[in-house]
Amino acid sequence: MVETGATRQVAMVQGLLTIEGVPERFVQGFGRRLRLSAGDLRHVAGVASRDGRLDDATRILGRARLVGDRLQRAGFAGEAGQIGLTLRSLAPSEDGRILMLLGFRDDDADGGGFFCDIFAPPPVFEALSDAVHAGTAQALSVSAATSLWVRESQRDAVPDLPVDWHLGLEPNGRDSTPARGRVETLEWHLAPAPSPEPGAPAEDEPHETTADQLSALNWSLKQIALVLTFLLIVVALK
């Protein structure tokens, strides 16, 4: 692999990506889906000023990892550890697709590295946002079809065999190309409801009404009256 910042020849012929100094070619159109698992979800509300107007900057942040496979940059050494995850809402006019942008930043306020941005329709984003804000969303699972690359030797890998996904390389031979994708499944796992305290009545048990209490009182008075009547009969017989 060549160090960051080096200039290399990059060519794409018949759907195959060739990078100078890298012995193997890369191919897209791989049938397997990228799978991510995310945690440490947190809700961030705010606004951003752009070109004299205020935009909603509400988002959900988290940390993601690939499930089973690995993520690398074509032409570079190393692989992704934790991936910075950001979820945002699409405009209401957008269709029902959930979109993904996966890339790498060399310099960033958060330290750079691999990132994954997901853009969801407003109803989906609002539902997840409410769950995160309430503290009931514990983890997130994502499956997506992407434009990531794999080595040509791995294009026919069986489903149980891990593969190495790669970001492409720009024609300048120095910068990684972000990958785009369409999310097919987006699931979040809710925290279980707290168990009731010992001795506390279950919520689905009906509370005793006033009519029930009066009925029980009337029954008790009738029993007392019967006992008194029995005692009077015994006294009269004597």
C-alpha positions in Angstrom: 0.0 0.0 0.0 1.1 3.6 -0.7 1.2 6.2 2.0 -1.5 8.9 2.4 -0.9 11.9 0.1 1.0 10.0 -2.6 0.0 10.4 -6.2 -0.9 7.2 -8.1 -2.4 6.3 -11.4 -6.1 5.2 -11.1 -7.9 3.6 -13.9 -11.4 2.1 -14.3 -11.9 -0.3 -17.2 -15.1 -2.4 -17.7 -16.2 -1.9 -14.1 -12.8 -2.8 -12.6 -10.8 -0.4 -10.5 -7.0 -0.5 -10.9 -4.7 1.4 -8.6 -1.0 1.8 -9.2 1.0 -0.2 -6.6 -1.9 -2.4 -5.7 -1.6 -5.9 -7.2 -5.3 -6.7 -7.1 -8.2 -5.0 -8.9 -11.5 -4.0 -7.3 -15.1 -4.6 -8.5 -18.5 -3.1 -7.6 -21.9 -4.7 -8.0 -21.3 -7.2 -5.2 -24.6 -9.0 -4.2 -23.9 -9.0 -0.4 -25.4 -6.3 1.8 -23.3 -4.1 4.1 -24.4 -4.6 7.7 -23.8 -2.2 10.6 -24.5 -2.3 14.3 -24.6 0.9 16.2 -24.8 2.0 19.8 -24.1 5.0 22.1 -27.1 6.7 20.4 -27.8 10.3 21.5 -30.1 13.0 20.4 -28.8 16.4 19.4 -31.2 19.3 18.7 -30.2 22.6 17.2 -30.1 24.9 14.2 -27.5 26.0 11.7 -27.1 29.3 9.8 -26.4 28.9 6.1 -26.4 31.6 3.6 -28.5 33.9 5.8 -31.2 31.3 6.7 -31.7 29.0 9.6 -31.8 25.2 9.0 -32.8 22.5 11.4 -29.7 20.7 12.5 -31.4 18.1 14.7 -29.6 14.8 14.4 -28.9 11.5 16.1 -25.3 10.5 16.8 -23.8 7.1 17.5 -20.9 4.8 17.0 -21.1 2.0 14.5 -19.2 -1.1 13.5 -19.4 -3.6 10.6 -21.0 -6.9 11.4 -18.8 -9.8 10.2 -17.0 -7.9 7.5 -14.2 -5.2 7.4 -14.1 -1.7 5.9 -10.9 -0.3 4.4 -9.8 2.3 1.8 -8.7 1.0 -1.6 -4.9 1.7 -1.9 -4.4 2.4 1.8 -3.4 0.2 4.8 -5.5 -0.1 7.9 -9.2 -0.8 8.5 -12.1 0.9 10.2 -12.6 0.5 13.9 -15.5 2.6 15.2 -17.4 4.5 12.6 -18.9 7.9 13.4 -22.7 7.6 12.7 -25.0 10.5 12.0 -28.7 10.2 11.2 -30.7 13.1 9.8 -34.1 13.7 8.5 -34.8 14.1 4.8 -37.0 17.0 3.5 -40.7 16.2 3.6 -40.8 16.3 -0.2 -38.4 13.4 -0.5 -39.7 9.9 -1.3 -39.7 7.0 1.1 -36.0 6.0 0.5 -33.5 5.8 3.3 -30.1 7.0 2.0 -26.6 6.4 3.2 -23.2 8.1 2.6 -20.1 6.3 3.8 -16.7 7.9 3.6 -13.4 9.0 5.2 -12.3 12.4 6.5 -8.6 13.1 6.9 -9.1 16.2 9.1 -12.2 16.9 11.1 -13.2 18.5 14.4 -14.1 15.1 15.8 -10.7 13.6 14.8 -11.5 12.4 11.3 -11.7 8.8 10.3 -14.5 6.8 8.8 -18.1 8.2 8.9 -21.5 7.0 8.0 -24.4 9.5 7.3 -28.0 8.1 7.1 -30.9 10.2 5.8 -34.3 8.9 6.7 -37.9 10.1 5.9 -39.4 12.4 8.6 -41.7 9.8 10.1 -38.9 7.3 10.5 -36.5 9.9 11.9 -39.1 11.2 14.4 -39.9 7.8 15.7 -36.2 7.0 16.3 -35.6 10.4 17.7 -38.4 10.0 20.2 -37.0 6.6 21.3 -33.5 7.9 21.7 -34.7 11.1 23.5 -36.7 8.9 25.9 -33.7 6.6 26.5 -35.5 3.5 25.2 -33.5 2.9 22.0 -30.4 0.9 23.0 -29.0 -0.2 19.6 -29.4 0.2 15.9 -29.1 -2.4 13.1 -28.6 -1.3 9.5 -28.5 -3.3 6.2 -27.7 -1.5 3.0 -26.8 -2.0 -0.7 -23.9 0.3 -1.4 -21.4 1.3 -4.1 -18.5 0.0 -2.0 -15.8 -2.0 -3.7 -14.4 -5.5 -3.0 -11.3 -7.3 -4.3 -11.9 -9.2 -7.5 -10.9 -12.4 -5.7 -13.8 -11.9 -3.2 -16.6 -11.1 -5.7 -17.9 -14.7 -5.5 -17.3 -15.2 -1.7 -19.9 -17.4 0.0 -22.3 -15.6 2.4 -20.6 -17.0 5.5 -17.1 -15.8 4.5 -16.1 -12.3 5.6 -15.1 -9.8 2.9 -13.3 -6.6 2.9 -15.3 -3.6 1.7 -13.3 -0.7 0.2 -13.9 3.0 -0.4 -12.9 3.9 -4.0 -10.1 6.2 -4.9 -10.4 9.6 -6.7 -8.7 10.1 -10.1 -6.0 12.2 -8.3 -4.8 9.0 -6.6 -4.8 10.6 -3.1 -8.3 11.0 -1.8 -10.9 8.3 -1.0 -14.2 8.4 -2.8 -17.3 8.3 -0.6 -19.7 5.4 -1.2 -23.4 5.9 -1.6 -26.1 3.4 -0.6 -29.7 2.7 -0.1 -30.7 1.3 3.4 -33.0 -1.7 3.1 -33.5 -2.3 6.8 -33.2 0.1 9.8 -34.1 -1.4 13.1 -33.7 -0.1 16.7 -34.0 -2.2 19.8 -36.1 -0.9 22.7 -35.2 -1.3 26.3 -37.5 -3.7 28.2 -40.3 -2.1 30.3 -39.4 -1.9 34.0 -40.8 -4.7 36.1 -43.4 -3.7 38.7 -42.3 -3.4 42.3 -43.1 -6.4 44.6 -46.5 -6.0 46.1 -47.5 -3.3 43.6 -50.8 -3.9 41.8 -50.5 -4.7 38.1 -51.6 -1.9 35.8 -54.1 -4.1 34.0 -55.8 -5.1 37.3 -59.1 -3.1 37.8 -59.2 -0.9 40.9 -61.9 -1.6 43.5 -64.8 0.8 42.9 -67.1 2.4 45.5 -69.9 0.1 44.4 -67.8 -2.9 45.1 -66.9 -1.6 48.6 -70.6 -0.9 49.4 -71.6 -4.4 48.2 -69.0 -5.9 50.5 -70.2 -3.8 53.4 -73.8 -4.8 52.8 -72.8 -8.5 52.8 -71.0 -8.1 56.1 -74.0 -6.4 57.7 -76.3 -9.2 56.5 -74.0 -11.8 58.1 -74.1 -9.9 61.4 -77.9 -9.6 61.3 -78.2 -13.4 60.8 -75.9 -14.1 63.7 -78.0 -11.8 66.0 -81.3 -13.4 64.9 -79.9 -16.8 65.7 -78.8 -15.7 69.2 -82.3 -14.3 69.8 -83.9 -17.6 68.8 -81.6 -19.5 71.2 -82.5 -17.1 74.1 -86.2 -17.5 73.4 -86.0 -21.3 73.5 -84.4 -21.2 76.9 
